[in-house]
Amino acid sequence: MDKQELGAFLRSRRARLHPEDVGLPSGPRRRTPGLRREEVAVLAHISTQYYVRLEQGRAPRPSAEVLAGIAGALRLTDVESAHLHVLAGTAPLRNGTHRRDVRPSILALLDRLPRTAAFVTSAVFEVLAWNELAAALMEDFGGLAPRERNLARRAFLGPSRRGAAPYGISDLAEFRHHVVMQLRAALARYPSDPAVTGLVEELLDGSPEFARLWDRRDIQAAPVLTKTFRHPAVGEITVDCDSLALTERDQHLVLYTAPPGSRDSEALALLNVLGAEGVSTSGSR
């Protein structure tokens, strides 16, 4: 049970709500935003004293029933509720470190996908495997050290620090928010994994923007349906974006495609012919 983080998460979720959101009268002007602690306690059917101690990090582990009541009172989503259980120690933690080995069938699938830029990421955004079209669209990950293949580092500590979005993506702000939320969830699942804790500490120390977003304690992001790249060789490409969870290894298979016959599909086809090496040569002219 992570008492301090549990308390901070509860405070952050309580601050989002207005009395009218939960069917309570707004009453006189409030000094601070959000519901009062006693209001949450009443809605969750627990004592105010116990809820206060939870937020202060001084309470014993709550039962599953108590957590369900609090989740309902705070209008938590399914993802937020699951995170609440992880913080409270009532959900199983994954053992040790997050996995970096990709299932052989997924490796084979990457090369069998026609006109699809595909890659696999770990729980902390390290690109673990990719096909040739992904390398042509983004970069040749094979020429990078594993540390440099981390998309979280690229988003907060890479070219974006100087105002250049990595890979020319148009949704840098949204991607950064997504990264922070996923890393917070990963830290709750792997609290003793030095690769996870070290990455979070590095980003907190090196990026004020990461630290600002981290303090929000958001957990759930809206799905990204499309993404636009500004590519040095073929110009602007807008692709459909699908991310498939590989749950047994806590990884994601990311797929970028374009509708057949579209200009974007033709651009992907050209990149497929050029390959990463041809793109590098073309982009340097």
C-alpha positions in Angstrom: 0.0 0.0 0.0 1.4 3.4 -1.1 -0.2 5.5 1.6 1.2 8.9 0.4 0.4 8.4 -3.2 -3.0 7.0 -2.4 -3.8 10.2 -0.4 -2.5 12.4 -3.1 -4.5 10.6 -5.8 -7.7 11.0 -3.7 -7.1 14.7 -3.2 -6.5 15.2 -6.9 -9.7 13.4 -7.8 -11.8 15.2 -5.2 -10.5 18.6 -6.4 -12.0 17.9 -9.9 -15.6 17.6 -8.8 -18.2 20.2 -8.1 -21.1 19.6 -5.7 -23.6 19.6 -8.5 -21.6 16.8 -10.2 -22.7 14.5 -7.5 -26.2 15.8 -6.8 -25.3 18.1 -3.9 -26.3 21.8 -3.6 -23.4 24.2 -4.4 -24.2 26.4 -1.4 -22.0 29.4 -0.5 -18.7 30.1 -2.3 -16.0 27.7 -1.3 -12.5 28.6 -0.4 -11.0 25.7 -2.3 -12.1 23.9 -5.5 -13.7 20.5 -5.3 -15.8 18.6 -2.9 -15.3 18.7 0.8 -13.9 15.7 2.5 -17.0 15.2 4.6 -19.1 15.2 1.4 -17.0 12.4 -0.1 -17.3 10.4 3.1 -21.1 10.7 3.1 -21.3 9.7 -0.5 -18.9 6.7 0.1 -20.8 5.7 3.3 -17.7 5.8 5.5 -16.8 8.1 8.4 -15.3 11.5 7.7 -12.5 10.8 10.2 -11.4 7.6 8.3 -11.6 9.4 4.9 -9.5 12.3 6.2 -6.9 9.8 7.5 -6.8 8.1 4.0 -6.0 11.4 2.4 -3.4 12.2 5.0 -1.7 8.8 4.5 -2.4 7.7 8.0 -5.2 5.1 7.6 -4.8 1.3 7.5 -5.5 -0.5 4.2 -9.1 0.0 3.1 -11.3 -2.9 2.1 -12.4 -3.5 -1.4 -15.9 -2.4 -0.4 -14.6 0.9 1.0 -12.6 1.5 -2.2 -15.7 0.8 -4.3 -17.6 3.3 -2.3 -14.9 5.9 -2.6 -14.6 5.3 -6.4 -18.3 5.8 -6.8 -18.3 9.0 -4.7 -15.5 10.5 -6.7 -17.0 9.3 -10.0 -13.8 7.4 -11.0 -13.6 5.7 -14.3 -12.8 2.0 -14.5 -9.2 2.8 -15.2 -9.0 5.3 -12.3 -10.7 2.8 -10.0 -8.2 0.0 -11.0 -5.4 2.4 -10.2 -6.9 3.2 -6.8 -6.9 -0.5 -6.0 -3.2 -0.8 -7.0 -2.2 2.1 -4.8 -4.2 0.7 -1.9 -2.5 -2.7 -2.3 -5.7 -4.6 -3.0 -4.7 -5.4 -6.6 -1.9 -7.7 -7.5 1.4 -6.0 -8.4 3.5 -7.4 -11.3 6.6 -9.2 -10.0 10.0 -7.4 -10.3 10.7 -5.6 -13.5 8.7 -4.9 -16.6 9.3 -7.2 -19.6 11.3 -6.2 -22.7 11.3 -9.5 -24.6 8.7 -9.5 -27.4 6.8 -12.6 -28.2 8.2 -14.4 -31.4 4.8 -14.4 -33.1 4.5 -10.6 -32.7 8.0 -10.2 -34.2 6.9 -12.3 -37.2 3.6 -10.3 -37.5 5.5 -7.0 -37.8 7.0 -8.0 -41.1 3.7 -9.5 -42.4 1.6 -6.4 -42.1 1.2 -4.7 -45.6 1.6 -1.0 -45.8 1.5 -0.7 -42.0 4.1 1.0 -39.9 4.2 -1.1 -36.7 6.3 -1.3 -33.6 6.1 -2.6 -30.0 6.6 -0.5 -26.9 7.4 -1.5 -23.4 5.5 -0.3 -20.3 7.8 2.7 -20.2 7.7 3.6 -23.9 10.9 1.9 -25.0 10.6 0.8 -28.7 11.4 -2.9 -28.5 10.7 -4.1 -32.0 9.7 -2.4 -35.3 9.3 -3.1 -39.0 11.0 -1.3 -41.9 8.1 1.0 -42.6 8.1 2.2 -39.0 11.8 2.9 -39.3 11.3 4.9 -42.5 8.4 6.9 -41.0 10.0 7.6 -37.7 13.7 6.7 -37.5 16.1 3.8 -37.8 15.8 2.5 -34.2 18.4 -0.2 -35.0 21.0 2.5 -35.1 20.2 3.7 -31.6 21.2 2.5 -28.2 18.2 1.1 -26.3 18.2 4.1 -24.0 17.8 6.4 -27.0 14.8 4.4 -28.3 12.6 5.6 -25.4 9.7 7.7 -26.7 9.1 9.3 -23.3 12.7 10.7 -23.3 12.2 11.9 -26.9 9.0 13.7 -25.9 10.4 15.6 -22.9 14.2 15.6 -23.2 14.8 15.3 -26.9 14.4 17.9 -29.8 11.1 19.0 -28.3 13.1 21.0 -25.7 14.1 23.3 -28.5 10.6 23.5 -30.0 10.9 20.7 -32.5 8.4 17.9 -32.0 9.9 14.4 -32.4 9.3 12.9 -35.9 7.4 16.1 -36.7 4.2 14.9 -34.9 1.4 17.4 -34.7 0.1 16.3 -31.3 3.1 16.7 -29.0 1.1 18.1 -26.1 -1.4 15.3 -26.2 1.3 12.7 -26.6 3.2 14.1 -23.6 0.0 14.0 -21.5 -0.5 10.3 -22.6 3.1 9.5 -21.7 2.8 10.9 -18.2 -0.4 9.1 -17.5 1.0 5.8 -18.7 4.2 6.2 -16.7 2.2 7.0 -13.5 0.3 3.7 -14.0 3.5 1.8 -14.7 5.1 3.1 -11.6 2.2 1.9 -9.5 2.5 -1.6 -11.1 6.3 -1.8 -10.8 7.3 0.3 -7.7 10.6 -1.5 -7.3 11.7 -1.6 -10.9 14.8 0.7 -11.2 14.2 1.2 -14.9 10.7 2.6 -14.2 11.6 4.7 -11.1 14.9 5.9 -12.7 13.1 7.1 -15.8 10.4 9.0 -13.8 13.1 10.6 -11.7 15.1 11.6 -14.7 12.1 13.2 -16.4 11.0 15.0 -13.2 14.5 16.4 -12.8 15.0 17.3 -16.5 11.6 18.6 -17.6 9.4 21.2 -15.9 6.6 20.3 -18.2 6.8 16.6 -17.2 6.8 17.7 -13.5 3.7 19.9 -14.1 1.8 17.1 -15.8 2.9 14.6 -13.2 1.5 16.7 -10.4 -2.0 16.4 -12.0 -2.1 12.7 -11.2 -4.3 11.9 -14.3 -4.6 8.3 -15.2 -6.9 7.9 -18.2 -6.3 9.5 -21.6 -8.7 9.8 -24.6 -7.7 7.4 -27.4 -5.6 8.8 -30.2 -7.4 8.0 -33.5 -5.1 9.8 -35.9 -1.6 11.2 -35.9 0.1 13.5 -38.4 3.8 13.3 -39.1 5.8 16.0 -40.9 8.2 13.8 -42.8 11.4 15.2 -44.4 11.2 13.0 -47.5 7.5 12.9 -48.3 5.9 15.8 -46.4 2.9 15.6 -44.2 1.3 12.2 -43.6 -1.8 11.6 -41.5 -2.3 8.0 -40.4 -4.9 6.1 -38.4 -3.4 5.1 -35.1 -4.3 1.9 -33.3 -2.6 0.6 -30.1 -3.2 -3.0 -29.1 -2.4 -4.1 -25.6 -0.3 -7.2 -25.3 -1.4 -7.8 -21.7 0.7 -10.8 -20.7 3.9 -8.8 -21.2 2.5 -5.4 -20.5 3.5 -4.1 -23.9 1.7 -2.4 -26.8 1.6 -3.1 -30.5 1.2 0.3 -32.3 -0.1 0.3 -35.9 -0.1 3.3 -38.3 -2.1 2.8 -41.4 -3.9 5.0 -44.1 -7.1 4.4 -46.1 -6.3 2.6 -49.4 -6.1 5.0 -52.4 -5.5 8.1 -50.2 -2.5 10.4 -50.6 -1.3 9.3 -47.2 -1.4 5.7 -48.3 0.6 6.5 -51.3 3.1 8.3 -49.1 3.5 5.3 -46.9 4.0 3.1 -50.0 6.8 5.4 -51.1 8.4 5.2 -47.7 8.1 1.5 -47.9 10.1 1.6 -51.1 12.7 4.1 -49.9 13.3 2.3 -46.5 15.0 4.0 -43.6 18.3 4.3 -45.4 16.8 5.9 -48.5 14.8 8.3 -46.3 17.9 9.3 -44.5 19.7 10.0 -47.8 16.7 11.9 -49.2 16.1 13.9 -46.1 19.8 15.1 -46.0 19.8 16.7 -49.4 
